[in-house]
């Protein structure tokens, strides 16, 4: 049963995630014919693996990677498998299994994958290891950096201008730079327009919905009237807490969280992780990587954005809208620099 569950998240099912669920075990669609190598008929022999830290239907970080895998299958006619690997041991084990099975690329989704994959990458020189975040660079390994901190800076500007209590709250699902750069961006954005604002900050012990709900509730009770929670699936709990308190507003992170609380979620801080997966795959398959280095994805190449709740946007003062547009342009052209995870250490 465990093996069946592992194969269940192969990427032929990723497009079904948008329909709200996973399909049955398989590699190329239920009942899809396969050749003697096990590769579904019509696919190339190129295999790509994606390791994700949480549920492929979390509505945010992990789901973006799963959906990106479906795009890889479509664009490159390859076989893609997605496997949940939440711990360093699981990341290393699953990555090693994929490499041993001849996977051309193994993506580790999240900076936490960087070190475990670096421990094995030297043993599999024919496999490329790409992490979304992290610091490790090897002959066959490099990280892609999605500069979500730029979008959360914009959210901070909105919160700093609109807070009535002069207290705002934020939380993350882990205490490492790939996470904390987003709350740092939120804080810097708020302080850039409101130097008197107080920012409440919390690191969850896990990306648990209940813990996120309780943490956000505590921040609201301490006066926070704008909330940013970058906690993967825990976001649902944070937004639920916001929806239960009149006059409190929230921002979604890496997904559309407006439907969870349309009267409370001002907008979403968005990053297009699919560009990281597609750009890296294209470079590797075309033998264009050269010297491995960090791949940056930001507002300048339209990989990061802020998406308004159009209904709530109608209530936003024009001076705030103008400041947001000005801020986005300044970030894109480099006038405003928001520290990324490497600069935070």
N, C-alpha and C positions, 0 to 999 in steps of 0.2 A: 504493500500500500504506500509506503514511504517513497519508493522509486516511482510509482505511478504519479504521486503528487508532484514530485520533482519534474517529471516530464510534462505534467499538465500545464505548466507555465511556459511551455515553448511558444515561440512568438506567432505561430499561426493563430493563436487565440487572442493576440493583443487587440486586434480590431474589434473583437467581441467585447472587450472591456468597456468600450464606449456604449455598448448596449446593456451593460450592467452586470456582466458575469463572465465566468470562465467556462470554457468548453471542456469536453472529456479528454482523457489522455491521448497523446498522439504527437506527430511531428509535422504534419502537413495538412491537417484538417481531418475530421472523423472519416475513416474509411479511405483516406487518400492512399493510392498505391505507392509503393516504395521500391527502389532498386535493391540490388544485393547488398549495398553498403548501408542501407537503412535510410538513405536520403530520399525524401518524397520525390516522386516522378515530376519532372519539369523544373526542379531546382538545380542549381549548380552544386558542386561539391564543397564550396566555401561555407564554412561554419563559423558563426559568431555567437559568443555567449555574453549575457548581461547579468551581473550579480546585483541584486537590489536589497536594501536593508529592511524593507517592510512589505506590506501587502501591495500587489499590483493593481488593486482597486482602492487605494487610499485617497484618491482624488487629488493628490499632490505629487510629491517628489518621486516616489516609487512608480506611480502610475505613469508619469511622464516618460520614464525610462522604458517601461513596457510598451507604451504606445510608439515610442521612437523605434523600438525593435520591429514593429509592424511596418514602419516606413522603410527600414533597411531591407527587409525581405522584398518589399515591392520594388524599391529602386535598384537594388543590386542583385536580385534574383538569387539570394543566398538562404541558407537555413539558419534561423536565429532561435536560441533557447534562452529563456529567462528563469533564473533560479533565485529564490530568497536565501540570503546569507547575511545574517545580522551580526555575527560575532567575528572576531579576527580569525579564530580557528576555522569557522565555516567558510569564510572568504578564501582563506589559503587552500583549504581542502577542495572546495568546489572549483576554484581557479585552476588548481593542479590537475583535477580530473578532466576539465575541458581541454587544457593544453595537451595532456597525454592522449586525448581522443582526436587531436589534430585540428583543433579550432584555430582559425587564422587570427582572430581577435578576441580577447576577453576584456569586456568593459567592467570595471568596478564602479558602481554608482555611489559616490560619496567619498570624501577624503579619508574616511576610515579604512578604505580598501588599499590605500597607497602602500603602506608598510607591509601588510601581509603578502601582497602580490609582488613586491620588490624582493621578498625572501625566496620566491620561486622563479621569477622571470629569467634569471640567468641560466636556469636548468632547461628552459624551453625557448631556445633562440629563434625558432621558426614561428613562434606565437608573439603577437603584439599585445601588450597589456596597457590599457588606457583607463585612467581613473578620472572621474568627474570631481576634481578637487584633489587635495593631497600635495605632497612636496617631492616625492621620489621620481627621479628621472634616471633611466638606465638606457642601454643601447637599444632595448626593445620595449621601453615603457616611458610614458609621459602623461602628465595630467592636463585636463581641460578645465579652465576656470570660468564659470558663469558668474559674472559680476552682479549678482542679485542685490548686493549692497547699494548699487546705484538706484534701483527701484525703491528700496526701503528708505533711502534718503529722501526721496520724493514723498513717500508716505509720512515721514517725519516732519517735512515742511507743512503738510496739510494739518497734521496733529498739532504742531507748534502754533500755527496760526489760529486754529479753531477751538482749542481746548478752553473750556470755561473754568475748570478747576485748577489749571496750571499744573496738573499731574497727569502723566501718561504712563502706560505700562507695557512691558514687552517680556517675552519669554522665548527660550530656545530649548531644543531637545537634547543638546549636548554641549559640553564646555570645550570646544575646539574652534579654531579660527574660521573654518568653513561655515560654521553656525553663527558664531558671535560677530562676524563681520556684518551680518545683516542687522542685528540689534544695534551695533555700533553705528551703522549707517542711519538707522532710524533716529538714534539719539543725536547724531551730528546734524541731521536735517532739521530736527525740532529746535535745537539750540541755535541754528543759523538764523532763525527768524524770531526766536523767543528765548533770550538768554536766561530768563527766570524760570523756565519750565523745569519741573522735577521729573526724572525718568526712573520708574521702578523697574528693576531687572531681576529675572529669575531663570535658573537653569533647572529643568526638570530632571528627575532621576531616570525617567524613561519617557518615550513618546506615547504615554498612556492618556486616553481620553479623559478619564476621571481625574487624574492628577492635573491635567491642563485646565479642566473645569474648575477645580478647587483653587489652583494657583491664580487664575484669572479673577475668580470671585474675590479672593483676598485682595488683589490689586485694586479692584473696583471699590471694595469696602475702604481702602486706604485713599480713595479719592480719584483714581484714574478714570478718565472719561474717554480716552482713546487707547485701543489695545492692538498690539501687533504680536502674534504668536507664530513663530516658525518652529513648529513641533510635529511635522509630518501628520500622521493620522490624529495626533492629539489636538490639532486645530479645531476639529469638530466640537470638542469639549469646550475649548476657549470661546468659540463663537456662540455656543449655546449659553454660556455664562453671560456674555455680552447681551444677547437677545432678551435675557430675563431682567435687564436693568434699563429702564427708560433713560434716554439721553446719552447712553454710552455707545460709542462707535468702534468698529473693528476694521482691520485690513486682512484680506486673505493672502496666502503665500504659495506661489507655484501651483496654482489651480484656481478654478472658478468657484469661490465659496459664497458668492452672492446669493444663490438660491437657498442656502442654509438659513439666512437671516436677511432678506432683501431690504428690511427697514433699518438694518444696523451696519451692514458691511459697506463701507464707503467705496471700496475698490480692491483690486488684487495686484500685488507685486508679482510680476510675471517674468519668467526667463524661459527661453526656448531651448531646452536641453536637446531637442532633436537635431539642432544645428551642430552640436558637439559630436553626436554620434555619426551624423551624415558626413560632416567635414573630415573627421578623423578616419572614417572608413574609406572615403574617397581617396584621401592622401595615401593611406596604406596600400590599398589595392592597386593604385596607379604608381606605386613606388616613388612617392613624392615627399616623403617625410623628411629626408635629409638628416641633419643633426636633431635628435629629439629635444623639444623644448616645450614650455607651457603654451597652450593654446588658449587665448583670451576671447571671451564672448561677452559683449557689452552693448551699451546703447549706441556706440559709434557704428556697429555693424548690425544694429536692429535685432540683437539677440535678447535684449532686456527691455521691459516696458512697464508702464503703469496703466492699468485698465480700470476706468471709472465704472461705478454703478450708475448707469445713465439716469435712473429715476432720482437717486439721491443727489446726483450732480446738479440737478435743476435747483436744489436748495443751497448750493455752495455760492458764497459771495463772489462776484466777478473778480475782485482783487486777489482772492485766493486762486482762482482759476488762472489768472494771468501770471501769478507767481509760480505756479506749477509748470506752466508752459515755458516760462523763462528758465526755471531750474533744469528741466529736461534738456533744453537746448544747450545750456551751459555745461551739463555733464557730457553730452554727446560731443561737443567740440573741445572738451578738455579744460574749459575755464574753471569748472568745479571738479576737484578730484576727491573721490571717496576711497579710503584705504581698502585694499583687497586682503584676502586671507594671508598672502605671503608677506605683506607689509605689516600685518598684525602679529606675525610670528607663528 
